[in-house]
Amino acid sequence: MKHEINLQVYARANECSELLSVEDFAIVLAKHFTSFFSQVTTTIVKIVEKPWEHVHVDGQPLKHGFKLGSEKHIQLRR
């Protein structure tokens, strides 16, 4: 089941014609699952943003090659 859900998430991401925040993408996913599957009436979407970088070969980025990035997100509290 998890594999099928992952495929649905990748398909929705591929259909996005504009850049979305992770929050807006979570809304897209929730709407998809509740409208596409009649047996689903409620969804809870937990989403985590991770930085990705293009894989480079011979100094050139691969169009469809990515790796987990090294960028770190830090939340500061005052």
VEXDODO-290390 format. One record per atom (N, C-alpha, C, O): residue number from 1; atom name; x, y, z. Coordinates in steps of 0.2 Angstrom, whole numbers, plus 2048, in hexadecimal, padded with zeros to 3 digits. Each point is the difference from the previous one (the first is absolute). Layout:
(NUM, CA, (X, Y, Z))
...
REM end
This chain:
(1, N, (804, 7FA, 800))
(1, CA, (7FC, 806, 800))
(1, C, (804, 806, 800))
(1, O, (7FF, 805, 7FC))
(2, N, (807, 7FB, 808))
(2, CA, (804, 806, 800))
(2, C, (803, 802, 7FA))
(2, O, (801, 806, 7FE))
(3, N, (801, 7F5, 7FE))
(3, CA, (803, 801, 7F9))
(3, C, (7FB, 803, 7FC))
(3, O, (802, 805, 7FC))
(4, N, (7F7, 7F9, 804))
(4, CA, (7FB, 803, 7FC))
(4, C, (7FF, 808, 801))
(4, O, (7FF, 804, 7FC))
(5, N, (801, 7FD, 80B))
(5, CA, (800, 807, 802))
(5, C, (806, 804, 7FE))
(5, O, (7FF, 806, 7FD))
(6, N, (807, 7F7, 803))
(6, CA, (806, 804, 7FE))
(6, C, (7FF, 802, 7F8))
(6, O, (802, 805, 7FE))
(7, N, (7FB, 7F6, 7FF))
(7, CA, (7FF, 801, 7F8))
(7, C, (7FB, 806, 7FF))
(7, O, (801, 804, 7FC))
(8, N, (7FA, 7FC, 808))
(8, CA, (7FB, 805, 7FF))
(8, C, (803, 807, 802))
(8, O, (7FF, 805, 7FD))
(9, N, (806, 7FB, 808))
(9, CA, (803, 806, 802))
(9, C, (804, 803, 7FB))
(9, O, (800, 806, 7FE))
(10, N, (805, 7F5, 7FF))
(10, CA, (804, 802, 7FA))
(10, C, (7FC, 802, 7FA))
(10, O, (802, 805, 7FD))
(11, N, (7F9, 7F8, 802))
(11, CA, (7FB, 802, 7FA))
(11, C, (7FE, 807, 801))
(11, O, (800, 804, 7FB))
(12, N, (7FD, 7FE, 80B))
(12, CA, (7FD, 806, 801))
(12, C, (806, 806, 800))
(12, O, (7FF, 805, 7FD))
(13, N, (807, 7F9, 805))
(13, CA, (806, 805, 800))
(13, C, (801, 801, 7F9))
(13, O, (802, 806, 7FE))
(14, N, (7FE, 7F5, 7FE))
(14, CA, (802, 800, 7F9))
(14, C, (7FB, 805, 7FC))
(14, O, (802, 803, 7FB))
(15, N, (7F8, 7FD, 807))
(15, CA, (7FA, 804, 7FD))
(15, C, (800, 807, 802))
(15, O, (7FD, 804, 7FC))
(16, N, (807, 7FE, 809))
(16, CA, (800, 807, 802))
(16, C, (804, 804, 7FB))
(16, O, (805, 7FF, 7FE))
(17, N, (7F7, 806, 7FF))
(17, CA, (803, 804, 7FB))
(17, C, (804, 806, 803))
(17, O, (803, 804, 7FD))
(18, N, (7FC, 7FD, 80A))
(18, CA, (803, 806, 803))
(18, C, (804, 7FD, 807))
(18, O, (7FE, 7FB, 802))
(19, N, (806, 809, 800))
(19, CA, (803, 7FE, 807))
(19, C, (7FB, 802, 805))
(19, O, (7FD, 805, 801))
(20, N, (803, 7F6, 804))
(20, CA, (7FB, 801, 805))
(20, C, (804, 7FF, 807))
(20, O, (805, 7FD, 800))
(21, N, (7F9, 806, 805))
(21, CA, (803, 7FF, 807))
(21, C, (7FE, 7F9, 802))
(21, O, (7FB, 7FD, 7FD))
(22, N, (808, 800, 808))
(22, CA, (7FE, 7FA, 802))
(22, C, (7F9, 7FF, 803))
(22, O, (7FD, 7FB, 7FF))
(23, N, (801, 80B, 804))
(23, CA, (7FA, 800, 803))
(23, C, (7FA, 800, 7FA))
(23, O, (7FB, 7FC, 801))
(24, N, (806, 808, 7FA))
(24, CA, (7FC, 800, 7FA))
(24, C, (800, 7F9, 7FD))
(24, O, (7FA, 7FE, 7FE))
(25, N, (80B, 7FF, 801))
(25, CA, (801, 7F9, 7FD))
(25, C, (7FC, 7FB, 805))
(25, O, (7FD, 7FB, 7FD))
(26, N, (803, 806, 809))
(26, CA, (7FD, 7FB, 805))
(26, C, (7F8, 801, 7FF))
(26, O, (7FC, 7FB, 800))
(27, N, (802, 80B, 7FE))
(27, CA, (7F9, 801, 7FF))
(27, C, (7FE, 7FD, 7F9))
(27, O, (7FA, 7FD, 800))
(28, N, (80A, 804, 7FB))
(28, CA, (7FF, 7FC, 7FA))
(28, C, (7FF, 7F9, 801))
(28, O, (7FB, 7FD, 7FD))
(29, N, (809, 800, 807))
(29, CA, (800, 7F9, 801))
(29, C, (7FA, 7FE, 804))
(29, O, (7FC, 7FB, 7FE))
(30, N, (802, 808, 807))
(30, CA, (7FA, 7FF, 804))
(30, C, (7FA, 800, 7FB))
(30, O, (7FB, 7FC, 801))
(31, N, (804, 809, 7FB))
(31, CA, (7FB, 801, 7FC))
(31, C, (7FF, 7FA, 7FB))
(31, O, (7FB, 7FE, 7FE))
(32, N, (80B, 800, 7FF))
(32, CA, (801, 7FB, 7FB))
(32, C, (7FD, 7F9, 804))
(32, O, (7FB, 7FD, 7FD))
(33, N, (807, 802, 808))
(33, CA, (7FE, 7F9, 803))
(33, C, (7F9, 800, 802))
(33, O, (7FD, 7FB, 800))
(34, N, (800, 80B, 802))
(34, CA, (7F9, 800, 802))
(34, C, (7FB, 800, 7FA))
(34, O, (7FB, 7FF, 801))
(35, N, (808, 804, 7FA))
(35, CA, (7FB, 800, 7FA))
(35, C, (801, 7FB, 7FB))
(35, O, (7FC, 7FE, 7FD))
(36, N, (80A, 7FF, 803))
(36, CA, (802, 7FA, 7FB))
(36, C, (7FD, 7FA, 802))
(36, O, (7FE, 7FB, 7FC))
(37, N, (802, 803, 80B))
(37, CA, (7FE, 7FA, 803))
(37, C, (7FA, 801, 804))
(37, O, (800, 803, 805))
(38, N, (7FA, 7FA, 7F8))
(38, CA, (7FA, 801, 803))
(38, C, (800, 7FE, 807))
(38, O, (7FC, 802, 805))
(39, N, (807, 7F9, 7FD))
(39, CA, (800, 7FD, 807))
(39, C, (804, 804, 805))
(39, O, (800, 7FF, 806))
(40, N, (804, 806, 7F8))
(40, CA, (804, 804, 804))
(40, C, (7FC, 807, 801))
(40, O, (7FE, 803, 7FC))
(41, N, (800, 7FE, 80B))
(41, CA, (7FD, 806, 802))
(41, C, (804, 805, 804))
(41, O, (7FE, 806, 800))
(42, N, (807, 7F8, 802))
(42, CA, (805, 804, 804))
(42, C, (807, 7FE, 7FF))
(42, O, (801, 7FA, 7FF))
(43, N, (803, 80B, 800))
(43, CA, (807, 7FE, 800))
(43, C, (804, 805, 805))
(43, O, (7FF, 805, 802))
(44, N, (807, 7F8, 800))
(44, CA, (805, 803, 804))
(44, C, (806, 7FF, 7FC))
(44, O, (803, 7FB, 7FF))
(45, N, (800, 80B, 7FF))
(45, CA, (806, 800, 7FC))
(45, C, (806, 803, 805))
(45, O, (7FF, 805, 802))
(46, N, (806, 7F7, 7FF))
(46, CA, (806, 802, 803))
(46, C, (805, 800, 7FB))
(46, O, (802, 7FB, 7FD))
(47, N, (801, 80B, 803))
(47, CA, (805, 801, 7FA))
(47, C, (806, 804, 803))
(47, O, (800, 804, 805))
(48, N, (806, 7F9, 7F9))
(48, CA, (806, 803, 802))
(48, C, (804, 803, 7FA))
(48, O, (800, 7FC, 7FB))
(49, N, (803, 809, 805))
(49, CA, (804, 803, 7FB))
(49, C, (807, 7FE, 801))
(49, O, (803, 801, 805))
(50, N, (800, 7FD, 7F5))
(50, CA, (807, 7FE, 800))
(50, C, (803, 803, 7FA))
(50, O, (7FE, 800, 7FB))
(51, N, (808, 803, 806))
(51, CA, (804, 803, 7FB))
(51, C, (803, 7FA, 7FB))
(51, O, (803, 7FC, 802))
(52, N, (7FC, 805, 7F7))
(52, CA, (802, 7FC, 7FC))
(52, C, (805, 803, 7FB))
(52, O, (7FF, 806, 7FE))
(53, N, (806, 7F7, 7FF))
(53, CA, (805, 803, 7FC))
(53, C, (800, 7FC, 7FA))
(53, O, (800, 7FA, 800))
(54, N, (802, 809, 7FA))
(54, CA, (801, 7FC, 7FA))
(54, C, (806, 7FC, 801))
(54, O, (805, 803, 803))
(55, N, (7FC, 7F7, 7FA))
(55, CA, (806, 7FC, 800))
(55, C, (803, 803, 7FA))
(55, O, (7FE, 801, 7FA))
(56, N, (809, 800, 806))
(56, CA, (804, 802, 7FB))
(56, C, (805, 7FB, 7FD))
(56, O, (803, 7FC, 804))
(57, N, (7FD, 803, 7F6))
(57, CA, (805, 7FB, 7FD))
(57, C, (804, 804, 7FB))
(57, O, (7FD, 804, 7FB))
(58, N, (809, 7FC, 805))
(58, CA, (805, 804, 7FC))
(58, C, (7FE, 807, 800))
(58, O, (801, 804, 7FB))
(59, N, (7FD, 7FF, 80B))
(59, CA, (7FF, 807, 801))
(59, C, (7F9, 802, 7FE))
(59, O, (7FF, 806, 800))
(60, N, (7FD, 7F6, 7FD))
(60, CA, (7FA, 801, 7FD))
(60, C, (7FA, 7FD, 805))
(60, O, (801, 7FA, 802))
(61, N, (7FA, 80A, 7FF))
(61, CA, (7FA, 7FD, 804))
(61, C, (7FC, 7FB, 7FC))
(61, O, (7FF, 802, 7FA))
(62, N, (7FF, 7F9, 809))
(62, CA, (7FC, 7FB, 7FD))
(62, C, (7F9, 803, 800))
(62, O, (7FE, 802, 806))
(63, N, (7FE, 7FD, 7F5))
(63, CA, (7F9, 803, 800))
(63, C, (7FC, 7FD, 805))
(63, O, (7FC, 803, 803))
(64, N, (804, 7F6, 7FE))
(64, CA, (7FC, 7FC, 804))
(64, C, (804, 7FD, 806))
(64, O, (7FD, 7FB, 803))
(65, N, (809, 807, 7FE))
(65, CA, (804, 7FD, 805))
(65, C, (800, 805, 806))
(65, O, (803, 805, 800))
(66, N, (7FB, 7F9, 806))
(66, CA, (800, 804, 806))
(66, C, (803, 7FC, 806))
(66, O, (800, 7FA, 800))
(67, N, (803, 809, 805))
(67, CA, (802, 7FD, 806))
(67, C, (7FE, 805, 806))
(67, O, (7FF, 806, 7FF))
(68, N, (801, 7F7, 807))
(68, CA, (7FE, 804, 806))
(68, C, (805, 806, 801))
(68, O, (806, 7FE, 800))
(69, N, (7F8, 808, 800))
(69, CA, (805, 805, 801))
(69, C, (803, 801, 807))
(69, O, (7FE, 7FD, 804))
(70, N, (807, 808, 7FC))
(70, CA, (803, 801, 806))
(70, C, (7FE, 806, 804))
(70, O, (802, 801, 805))
(71, N, (7F9, 802, 7F8))
(71, CA, (7FD, 806, 803))
(71, C, (7FD, 7FE, 806))
(71, O, (7FC, 7FC, 801))
(72, N, (805, 808, 805))
(72, CA, (7FC, 7FF, 806))
(72, C, (7FC, 806, 802))
(72, O, (802, 806, 7FF))
(73, N, (7F8, 7F8, 803))
(73, CA, (7FB, 805, 802))
(73, C, (800, 801, 807))
(73, O, (7FF, 7FA, 804))
(74, N, (802, 80C, 7FF))
(74, CA, (800, 801, 807))
(74, C, (7FB, 805, 802))
(74, O, (7FF, 805, 7FD))
(75, N, (7FD, 7F9, 808))
(75, CA, (7FB, 804, 803))
(75, C, (803, 804, 806))
(75, O, (802, 7FC, 805))
(76, N, (7FE, 80A, 7FB))
(76, CA, (802, 804, 806))
(76, C, (7FB, 802, 804))
(76, O, (7FA, 803, 7FD))
(77, N, (806, 7FD, 809))
(77, CA, (7FB, 802, 805))
(77, C, (803, 806, 804))
(77, O, (805, 800, 802))
(78, N, (7F7, 805, 7FF))
(78, CA, (802, 806, 804))
(78, C, (7FC, 800, 807))
(78, O, (801, 804, 804))
REM end
